[in-house]
Amino acid sequence: MAFRYSYTATMTQVARDSDDNITGSSEVSFACDYQPNVNNTSINVAGSNVPIAYQLFVPKSVTYEFPIGTDVICNGSKGSIALSVLGKFGTEIYVKG
């Protein structure tokens, strides 16, 4: 597994109370597979074409939520999550620049 998910990404995880108010945040890191070759690709999100800077594949063992709009950094590339899709083998994350 270490060979397959050899990159580390970082994002801000937000904690919320029962009224959905933000009560704090912390930086979290997680293992992933970084795919920069999707640069200049667009995906359809809610009827809009969104240009994608890179894609991350996250193993199923990572249990964080990946909300749309969350800032993420991997391999020096910064962006925000445009779409995350939970699949059989883990989460596929599309990041816009």
Residue frames as a rotation matrix with the C-alpha (Angstrom) as fourth column:
MET 1
0.564 0.826 0.000 0.00
0.826 -0.564 0.000 0.00
0.000 0.000 -1.000 0.00
ALA 2
0.316 -0.502 -0.805 2.86
0.275 -0.764 0.584 2.43
-0.908 -0.406 -0.104 0.70
PHE 3
-0.737 -0.612 0.287 4.05
0.416 -0.077 0.906 2.19
-0.532 0.787 0.311 -2.90
ARG 4
-0.251 0.741 0.623 0.60
0.930 0.005 0.369 2.79
0.270 0.672 -0.690 -4.36
TYR 5
0.805 0.559 0.199 -0.23
0.456 -0.797 0.396 5.81
0.380 -0.228 -0.897 -2.19
SER 6
0.031 -0.963 -0.266 3.20
0.987 0.072 -0.145 7.40
0.159 -0.258 0.953 -2.04
TYR 7
-0.502 -0.152 0.852 2.12
0.190 -0.980 -0.064 11.06
0.844 0.130 0.520 -1.81
THR 8
-0.427 0.391 -0.815 0.88
0.875 -0.048 -0.481 13.00
-0.227 -0.919 -0.322 1.21
ALA 9
-0.268 0.443 0.856 -1.79
0.374 -0.771 0.516 15.67
0.888 0.459 0.041 0.86
THR 10
-0.817 0.010 -0.576 -2.83
0.545 -0.314 -0.778 18.24
-0.189 -0.949 0.252 3.45
MET 11
-0.268 0.771 0.578 -6.21
0.302 -0.502 0.810 19.89
0.915 0.392 -0.098 3.99
THR 12
-0.863 0.086 0.499 -8.02
-0.466 -0.519 -0.717 21.83
0.197 -0.851 0.488 6.69
GLN 13
-0.460 0.734 -0.499 -10.61
0.608 0.670 0.426 19.81
0.647 -0.107 -0.755 8.57
VAL 14
-0.598 0.349 0.721 -13.37
-0.511 -0.860 -0.007 21.91
0.617 -0.372 0.693 10.16
ALA 15
-0.793 0.389 -0.469 -15.21
0.600 0.631 -0.491 20.95
0.105 -0.671 -0.734 13.35
ARG 16
-0.535 0.701 0.471 -18.85
-0.324 -0.685 0.652 22.05
0.780 0.197 0.594 13.73
ASP 17
-0.882 0.324 0.341 -21.33
-0.296 0.180 -0.938 22.07
-0.366 -0.929 -0.063 16.60
SER 18
-0.531 0.742 0.410 -24.94
0.662 0.665 -0.346 20.80
-0.529 0.088 -0.844 16.49
ASP 19
0.481 0.697 -0.532 -26.08
0.207 -0.680 -0.703 24.15
-0.852 0.228 -0.471 15.00
ASP 20
0.603 -0.343 0.720 -23.54
0.798 0.239 -0.553 23.78
0.018 0.908 0.418 12.14
ASN 21
0.920 -0.379 0.095 -21.37
-0.385 -0.922 0.045 26.61
0.071 -0.077 -0.994 13.50
ILE 22
0.357 -0.877 -0.320 -17.61
0.151 0.393 -0.907 26.24
0.922 0.276 0.273 13.06
THR 23
0.998 0.001 0.067 -16.00
-0.066 -0.096 0.993 25.50
0.007 -0.995 -0.096 16.42
GLY 24
0.275 -0.961 0.038 -12.44
-0.432 -0.088 0.898 24.94
-0.859 -0.263 -0.439 15.24
SER 25
0.925 -0.064 -0.374 -10.19
-0.329 0.357 -0.874 23.61
0.189 0.932 0.309 12.54
SER 26
0.315 -0.874 0.371 -6.99
-0.328 0.266 0.906 21.63
-0.891 -0.407 -0.203 12.17
GLU 27
0.083 -0.407 -0.910 -4.62
-0.992 0.049 -0.113 20.64
0.090 0.912 -0.399 9.40
VAL 28
0.493 0.074 0.867 -4.79
-0.275 0.958 0.074 16.96
-0.826 -0.275 0.493 8.52
SER 29
-0.328 -0.648 -0.688 -2.54
-0.929 0.088 0.360 14.92
-0.173 0.757 -0.630 6.26
PHE 30
0.508 0.521 0.686 -3.45
-0.330 0.853 -0.404 11.77
-0.796 -0.021 0.606 4.38
ALA 31
-0.589 -0.698 0.408 -1.88
0.035 0.482 0.875 9.30
-0.808 0.530 -0.259 1.97
CYS 32
0.580 0.785 -0.217 -2.93
-0.209 -0.114 -0.971 9.53
-0.787 0.609 0.097 -1.66
ASP 33
-0.198 -0.540 0.818 -2.00
0.841 0.335 0.424 8.91
-0.503 0.772 0.388 -5.27
TYR 34
0.045 0.096 -0.994 -1.39
-0.110 -0.989 -0.100 12.23
-0.993 0.114 -0.034 -7.06
GLN 35
-0.049 0.030 0.998 -2.37
0.911 0.410 0.033 12.49
-0.408 0.912 -0.047 -10.74
PRO 36
-0.219 -0.081 -0.972 -1.31
0.004 -0.997 0.082 15.82
-0.976 0.014 0.219 -12.31
ASN 37
-0.932 -0.267 0.246 -1.91
0.215 0.138 0.967 14.60
-0.292 0.954 -0.071 -15.88
VAL 38
-0.065 0.967 0.246 -5.58
0.991 0.091 -0.096 15.69
-0.115 0.237 -0.965 -15.80
ASN 39
-0.443 -0.173 -0.880 -4.52
0.261 -0.964 0.058 19.35
-0.858 -0.204 0.472 -16.03
ASN 40
-0.783 0.227 -0.579 -6.71
-0.571 -0.630 0.526 21.32
-0.245 0.743 0.623 -18.47
THR 41
-0.741 0.633 -0.222 -9.52
0.451 0.715 0.533 18.76
0.497 0.295 -0.816 -18.13
SER 42
-0.635 0.616 0.466 -13.00
-0.734 -0.670 -0.115 19.93
0.242 -0.415 0.877 -17.19
ILE 43
-0.843 0.486 -0.232 -15.69
0.525 0.837 -0.154 18.06
0.119 -0.252 -0.960 -15.28
ASN 44
-0.271 0.849 0.454 -19.39
-0.087 -0.492 0.867 18.82
0.959 0.195 0.207 -15.00
VAL 45
-0.806 0.065 -0.589 -20.37
0.590 0.165 -0.790 19.86
0.046 -0.984 -0.172 -11.47
ALA 46
-0.194 0.851 -0.487 -24.00
0.556 -0.314 -0.770 20.89
-0.808 -0.420 -0.413 -11.00
GLY 47
0.686 0.565 0.458 -24.31
0.657 -0.211 -0.724 21.89
-0.313 0.798 -0.516 -14.65
SER 48
0.833 -0.475 -0.283 -21.09
-0.515 -0.854 -0.082 23.93
-0.202 0.214 -0.956 -14.80
ASN 49
0.692 -0.697 -0.187 -17.79
0.391 0.580 -0.715 22.97
0.607 0.422 0.674 -16.43
VAL 50
0.888 -0.435 0.147 -15.05
-0.345 -0.421 0.839 23.13
-0.303 -0.796 -0.524 -13.80
PRO 51
0.476 -0.791 -0.384 -11.38
-0.441 0.163 -0.883 23.04
0.761 0.590 -0.271 -14.91
ILE 52
0.992 -0.128 -0.021 -9.38
0.094 0.603 0.792 20.44
-0.088 -0.788 0.610 -12.98
ALA 53
0.443 -0.896 0.023 -5.74
-0.883 -0.441 -0.159 21.00
0.152 0.050 -0.987 -11.98
TYR 54
-0.688 -0.645 -0.333 -5.08
-0.565 0.764 -0.312 17.53
0.456 -0.026 -0.890 -10.58
GLN 55
0.477 0.830 -0.289 -6.75
-0.516 0.531 0.672 14.42
0.711 -0.172 0.681 -9.23
LEU 56
-0.544 -0.593 0.593 -6.17
-0.833 0.296 -0.468 12.47
0.102 -0.749 -0.655 -6.00
PHE 57
0.257 0.550 -0.795 -6.97
-0.198 0.835 0.514 8.86
0.946 0.025 0.323 -5.23
VAL 58
-0.300 -0.265 0.916 -7.33
-0.918 -0.179 -0.353 8.25
0.257 -0.948 -0.189 -1.49
PRO 59
-0.789 -0.037 -0.613 -7.34
-0.017 0.999 -0.038 4.73
0.614 -0.019 -0.789 0.00
LYS 60
0.196 0.965 -0.174 -10.44
0.084 0.161 0.983 3.43
0.977 -0.207 -0.049 1.75
SER 61
-0.014 -0.289 -0.957 -8.51
0.936 0.334 -0.115 3.38
0.353 -0.897 0.265 5.04
VAL 62
-0.969 -0.243 0.041 -8.61
0.222 -0.932 -0.285 7.22
0.107 -0.267 0.958 5.12
THR 63
-0.283 0.934 -0.216 -11.88
0.957 0.289 -0.005 8.15
0.058 -0.208 -0.976 6.80
TYR 64
-0.724 0.017 -0.690 -11.88
0.168 -0.965 -0.201 11.95
-0.669 -0.261 0.696 6.46
GLU 65
0.488 0.831 0.265 -14.70
0.655 -0.148 -0.741 13.74
-0.577 0.536 -0.617 4.71
PHE 66
-0.679 -0.714 0.170 -13.70
0.617 -0.431 0.658 15.72
-0.397 0.552 0.733 1.63
PRO 67
0.299 0.902 -0.311 -16.22
0.566 -0.431 -0.703 18.59
-0.768 0.034 -0.640 1.32
ILE 68
0.258 -0.111 0.960 -16.40
0.900 -0.335 -0.281 20.61
0.352 0.936 0.013 -1.88
GLY 69
0.753 -0.024 0.657 -14.50
-0.020 -1.000 -0.014 23.89
0.657 -0.003 -0.754 -1.55
THR 70
0.875 -0.483 -0.032 -11.96
0.099 0.115 0.988 22.59
-0.473 -0.868 0.149 0.98
ASP 71
0.558 -0.766 -0.320 -8.41
-0.810 -0.420 -0.408 23.75
0.179 0.487 -0.855 0.23
VAL 72
0.864 -0.332 0.379 -5.92
0.185 0.909 0.373 20.95
-0.469 -0.252 0.847 -0.38
ILE 73
0.400 -0.827 -0.394 -2.18
-0.913 -0.399 -0.088 20.83
-0.085 0.395 -0.915 -1.12
CYS 74
0.751 -0.248 0.612 -0.35
0.151 0.967 0.206 17.89
-0.643 -0.062 0.764 -2.66
ASN 75
0.173 -0.800 0.574 3.15
0.942 0.305 0.140 17.75
-0.287 0.517 0.806 -4.14
GLY 76
-0.736 -0.500 -0.456 3.36
0.436 -0.866 0.246 21.56
-0.518 -0.018 0.855 -3.97
SER 77
-0.754 0.544 0.369 0.12
0.220 -0.319 0.922 22.01
0.619 0.776 0.121 -5.95
LYS 78
-0.840 0.502 -0.206 -2.59
0.050 -0.306 -0.951 24.04
-0.540 -0.809 0.232 -4.24
GLY 79
-0.739 0.673 -0.018 -6.27
-0.141 -0.129 0.982 23.95
0.658 0.728 0.190 -5.07
SER 80
-0.522 0.652 0.550 -9.74
-0.749 -0.042 -0.661 23.35
-0.408 -0.757 0.510 -3.73
ILE 81
-0.801 0.248 0.545 -11.92
0.283 0.959 -0.021 20.27
-0.528 0.138 -0.838 -3.95
ALA 82
-0.678 0.582 -0.449 -14.36
-0.733 -0.490 0.472 20.49
0.054 0.649 0.759 -6.85
LEU 83
0.488 0.803 -0.341 -15.79
-0.750 0.586 0.307 16.99
0.446 0.106 0.889 -6.48
SER 84
-0.671 -0.623 0.402 -15.16
-0.733 0.640 -0.231 13.90
-0.113 -0.450 -0.886 -4.36
VAL 85
0.329 0.733 -0.595 -16.54
-0.789 0.559 0.253 10.50
0.518 0.386 0.763 -5.27
LEU 86
-0.162 -0.306 0.938 -16.55
-0.808 0.587 0.052 7.58
-0.567 -0.749 -0.342 -2.85
GLY 87
0.204 0.159 -0.966 -15.85
-0.823 0.562 -0.081 4.33
0.530 0.812 0.246 -4.67
LYS 88
0.899 0.196 -0.391 -15.28
-0.050 0.934 0.355 0.69
0.435 -0.299 0.849 -3.89
PHE 89
0.317 -0.884 -0.342 -11.53
0.818 0.438 -0.373 1.13
0.480 -0.162 0.862 -3.35
GLY 90
-0.475 -0.473 -0.742 -11.47
0.789 -0.602 -0.123 4.63
-0.388 -0.644 0.659 -1.84
THR 91
0.534 0.643 -0.549 -12.23
0.392 -0.764 -0.513 8.24
-0.749 0.059 -0.660 -2.68
GLU 92
-0.212 -0.495 0.843 -11.50
0.972 -0.198 0.129 9.96
0.103 0.846 0.523 -5.97
ILE 93
0.323 0.249 -0.913 -10.98
0.515 -0.856 -0.051 13.72
-0.794 -0.454 -0.404 -5.55
TYR 94
0.182 -0.205 0.962 -10.98
0.896 -0.368 -0.248 16.29
0.405 0.907 0.117 -8.36
VAL 95
0.089 -0.275 -0.957 -9.09
0.698 -0.669 0.257 19.47
-0.711 -0.691 0.132 -7.44
LYS 96
0.707 0.140 0.693 -9.46
0.620 -0.593 -0.513 22.78
0.339 0.793 -0.506 -9.23
GLY 97
-0.285 -0.958 -0.021 -6.59
0.904 -0.261 -0.339 25.26
0.319 -0.116 0.940 -9.30
